[in-house]
Amino acid sequence: MNLEDQPKEAEFRQSVRSWLEGQLPLRKDSPVADLSEAQRLDRARTFQRAKAENRFSALTWPRAFGGYGGTEIEQLIYNQEEAKFASDSLHFFGIGIFLCVGTVMHRGSDEQRERFIAAALRGDEVWCQLFSEPACGSDLAAVRTSAVRDGDDWVLNGQKVWTTGAHYSDFGLILCRTDPSVPKHAGLTMFIVDMKAPGVEVRPIRQISGESDFNEVFLNDVRIGDGYRVGAPGTGWAVAMTTLGLERGAAGTDLEFVDSRLLVEIAKRTRIGATPAIEDGRVRESLAQCWLNNFGARLIAYRGQTALTRGAVPGAEQAVLKPIIANQGQRSAYLAMDMMGIEGVLDRSTLGHEWQDIERGWYWGAAYRIAGGTDEILRNIISERVLGLPADIRVDKDIPFNAASA
């Protein structure tokens, strides 16, 4: 395992950092708590256009599609550097560009690539991913949202949930059931849906943080042309696997909710009884555990980074990262709040900008244990694909979907 950039990688990292310094302030110096979501989106669009002009919007994509023509490791380096600056680019455009439009680039038609790629890279159009449903979360192949052929159109009906950014998105990549008479994996088709089309209703879900990043999306007789179909009818599962495979590009960009150094600083300036918290044995043990978890997650990410530098694809062991990070976010937040005593219930408006990371670790750690694959599903992946344990019994795998769901 190589923990250091190679010379060319180090040179690229420095060039990226220099460019970012000319575009944005550092994240730690630029609180965003007082900005509305609309203001953040406008600011992100401005920066996104600059990224597109410099071909940084999608570094691994071919230059013919507006990319940089770079490597996976260069994309990873760029993401790591941008995370240090006050950028909302990945927040608003990451899912759309890397997952949705990335799928269009790999699986879509020439007309779809021409229509959608450039606009997404510039930030002119925002995308969301319409996969999860009330009865289909961890089992993606169990989607019930239907798409029925009507001449040259398809008519969509159903509901999606936990759709990030649907309320400000222009388009969405949606997985639908087009043939319920075959096994569940075989009866799916992927489409592009206009989020402003008649019959699309978006209802934001209020979170404990007061934000509404997620949404319910209802589709009532939504009519789309066949030109918005991605891939052949019945190939939706294969297209969806392309989408999920593209998530590897985001690995290692945000490895911890709370920096261990922040926890140490809090421990130095708070007191338990008459002594600083840092001198308490229980606190020191908890600090050491948080540091070890963060460091261990980073080593796993470095292992994946080393694989990328050698031209290999990171293996299923990368699935270990997400359960560690999600649980670590909550553990770090609880520790910080406990050290602060009664003041730990206050928010960043009173405790300062640095407390934002503690708040995020507390409420987003819980959400992250569900989003993008629950703890239970990831443990199944680890047990089956990493440890080689027997697979779960899946009794509905080879029977018609309408028979299994009857």
N, C-alpha and C positions, 0 to 999 in steps of 0.2 A: 504494500500500500504506500502511495506517495502522498505526503501531506503538503507538499509545496507545489506551486505553479512551475511548469517548465518555462524556460526563458521566453519563448514566444508567447506563452500564456500570460506571464508577468508583464510583458510589454503591452499586450492587449488590455490587461486589467488597468494599467496606468493610463492608457489612452482613453479608455471608457471613463475612468474617474475624473480625468481632466475635462472631458467633454461635459460630464454631469455637473461639475463645479461651475461651469459657465452657464448652466441652465437652471439649477435649483439650489435652495439652501439645504443644509443638512437636516435630517428629520428631527434630531434632538433640539434644533434651534428654531423649529417652525411648528408650533402647536396648530392643530386644525379644529380644535373643539368648538370654536366660535363660528366656523363656516357651515353653511347649510349644504345639504347634499347637492343641490343644484349648482352652488358656487364651486364645490369640489369637482364636479363633473366638468364645468366650464374650464377650470384650471387644468384639469387632466387632458381635455381635448387640445388645449394649446400646446402642452408638452408632447402629446402624442403626435401631433403634426410635425414637430421638430424631430422626434424619433424616426418618423417615416422618411423625412427628407434625408436623414443620415443613415437610413436602412437599418436602424436598430430595432424596429418594431417586431421583427421576426428574423433573428440572426441566422438561423439554420435553413431558412427557406431559400430557394433558388432566386437569383437576382431577377430572373424573368418575371417572377411574381412579386417583386418589390422587396425581397429579402436581401440579406447581406452575403449569402452564400458561405456562411461560416460553419463551424463545427458545434456539436452539442456542448462541448466544454466551454466554448466561447459564449454560448447562450447562458449557461450556468453562471459563468463569471459575470456577465452583464447583469443578470438578475440579482446576484449577490451584491454588486456595487450599487445598483439602483435602490435596493432596500435600505441603504444608509441615508438616502436623500428624501426630501419631502415630496414624494411622488405618489399619486393615486392611480397611476397608469395601469398597473397590474390589477388593482382593485376593480376598476371599471371595465377594462378591456382584456384582461388576461384570459378569462374563460372564453370570451368571444373569439379572440384571435387564435390562441393556441389550441383550443379544443374544437370549437364549432367551425370556424373558417378554415382551421387546419384540416379538419375532416373534409370540407368542401374541396380544398386543394388536392387531397389525396384521392377522394372518391367521387367528386362532383364532375359535372360536364364542363366542357370548355366555355360554354355560355355562362354557367354559374360562376366559374372562376373569374371571368371577365367582369361580370356584374358585381360580385361581392368582395373580392379580396382587397383591391386597392382602397375601397371606401372604409373597410374595417381597419386596415393598417394605419390610415390617417386619423382614425377616431371619428370619422363622419357618421358612422353607423355603429351601434352597440348591439351585441348579441347576448342571448342567454341560452342555457341548455335545459331542455324540457324532457327530462327522463323520469324522475321519481313521481310516484302516484300514491294516493292514500292506501291502496292495497298492493303497492309495488314499490318497496324501498330497497331492501337488500337483495331481493330477487328481481333483477331488472327485466328478465325475460317474461315476467308475469304482467306486463303492461296491458291495460284494458282500453285505453283511449283508442278509438277506432278511426280508420280512414277507409271510406267506401268509394269505389270508383263510380263516377257519373260522367260518362262521355270523356271529354278531355280534362275533366276536373276530378278532384278528390274532395270529399266532404268529411270533415273531422268533427268528432264529438267525444267529450271526455273531460277529465280533470288531471292536472299536474299539480305538484305541491313541492315546497321548499326550493322554488326556482329563484336562484340568486339573480338580482338585478332585472327581473322581468318588468318592473314598473317604469324603468327608464330605457328599456331595450327597444330596438327597432325591428329586429328579427330574432328568431329562435330556431334551434335545431331540435326537432321533435321526433321521438320514436313512437310509432303507432302500430296497432294490430290491423293488418289488412286481410288475414285469413285465419279465422278461429278454428277451422276444421283440421288443422295440422298441428303437430307438436309445437309447444310454445316458442321455441327458438326459431322455428322455420316460418312462422306466420307474421313476421315483423317487417316494416318498411320505414326508412328514414325520410323525413321531409324538412323543407325550410318553410317556416310560417311567418307571415307578416304580423307582428305583435299589435299593429294598429288596425288589422282587418276587422270587418263586421263579424260579431260573434265571439271575439276574444275578449274575455273579461279578466282583469288582473286585480287581485285583492291582497294588499300588503299584510304581512303577519307581524304584529308588534312583538318585539323581543324584550327581554328583561332589561337590556341596556337602554331602551327607549328608541332604538333604531328599528328600521324595517328593511333589512337587506333581502329577506326571503319573501316569497309570495305564493299564494294559490293562484292558479291559472285555469279558468274554465273555458272550454271550447264548445260552442253551441252552433252546429251547422256552419262551421267555418269552411269556406270554399277556397281551394287553392288550385292553381293549374298544375298539370303533370310536369311542367318544366321545373317545378320546385321539388320534385322527387330526387333524392340523392341515392343513387344506386338502383338496381333493378328491384321490382316488387319481390318481397320475400327475403331480401338480403340485408334487412335492417340489423340483424344481430351482428353480422360481420362488419357492417359500417359502424355500429356502436362500439365494437371492440377496437376499431381504429381510433375512435374518440377517446376511449379510456386508456389506450396505449400511449396517446399523446401526453397524458398527464405526467409521464416520466420527465418531460422537459421542465416541469416546475419543481422537481425534486431538489431539496437542499437550499431553497431560496429563503426560507423563514424557519430556521431550525429551533427557535425557542421563543416562547411568549415573553418571558422575563429573563433578562440578562442576570446571571449569577452575581456579577459585580454590583448590580443595584441592590440585591438582597444583602450583600455584605455591608454596603453603605448604610442601609436602613438599620442593620444590626449594630453598627458602630454608634449611631446617634440616638437610638432608642434605649430605654432602660427597663429592666425587670427588677423591681424592687429598688435597691440602692446601687445596683451595678449595671454597666452597659450590657445589652442583650448579647453582644458578641462573646461575652465571657461565660454565658450560661451553657452548660454542657449539652442540654437538649437542643438549644438553638444551633450550636456548632454542628451537632450530628445532622440536623435537618439541612443546614447549609451545605454540608459535605455531600449529602444525598442528592440535593438539587444540582450541585456542580457536576457530580458524577453522571447523573442522567443526561444533562446537557452535553457533557463531553463525549459520552458514549454515543449519543445520537449523531454528534458531529463526526465521530470516527466512522460510523456506518455510512454517512453521506460522503465522506472522503473516499470510502471504498468504492461507492458508485461513481464518484468523480474520476477515480483512477481507472475504472473500467472504461469510462467514456474516452479518456485520453488514449487508451489502447485500442479503440475502435470496437469495443465490446458493448453489449447491452446489459445494464445492471439487472441482477436477478431478482427473484421473488423475495429475497432477504430484505430488500428495501421496504417491504410491507411492515417491517418491525418499527420503522421510524414513526409512523403516525400514532400508534397507541402510546408510544413513549412521550412524544411531544404533547399530545392532547392531555394526558394525565399529568405531565410535568407542569403545564400551564396552570392547572388548578392547584397543584401542590405548592408551587411557588407563591401563588396569590394568597393561599391560606396562611403560609408562613409569614409573609409580609404583614397581613392583616392582624395576625396574632401578636406579632412583635409591637405593632402600633397600639394595641389595646383597644380601648373604646373609640379612639380616633380612627381606627382601621375601617369603620363603617362610613367614613366621609368620602366624598368623591374628589376628583382632580381639581375642581374649581376651588377647593379649600386646601388640598394637600400638594398642589402643584402639577406641572405638566408631566413629570416623571411617573406620577401615580397612574397615568393613562395605561401604562404597560401592565400594572397590577390589575386594574379593572378588566382589561382585555383578557388577561390570563384567567381571571375568575369566571367571566361569563362566556367567553369564546372557547375556553378549554372544554367546557361541557358540550357546546354546539359542535366542536371539531371532532368529538368522539362519535358523532352521528354522521356529519356531512362527509361525502366522499368515501363512504364505507364505514360501517359501524365497527366498534371494537370486536364484536363477536365474529363478523365476517372476516375481518383481517386476521383474527386468530385462527380461523379456519384455513385461510390462505397459508399462513405460516406453518400450521401443523401439517397440511397436505403437501405443499410445494417445497417447503424448506426442510421440515423434519421427516417427511416421507411417511406420515401416519396414514391410516386408512381414511378414505374419503367418506363424507356424509352420504347416507342413502338418499337418493333423489327419485322418489317413486313416480313423479309426474313427468319425467324427462322425455319419454318416448310415446306418450299418449296424446291424442288431440286436445288442444287447449280447452275447447268448449265442453269436452267430456270431463276433464280434470276440474274445471271450475263450476260444473253444474251442481 
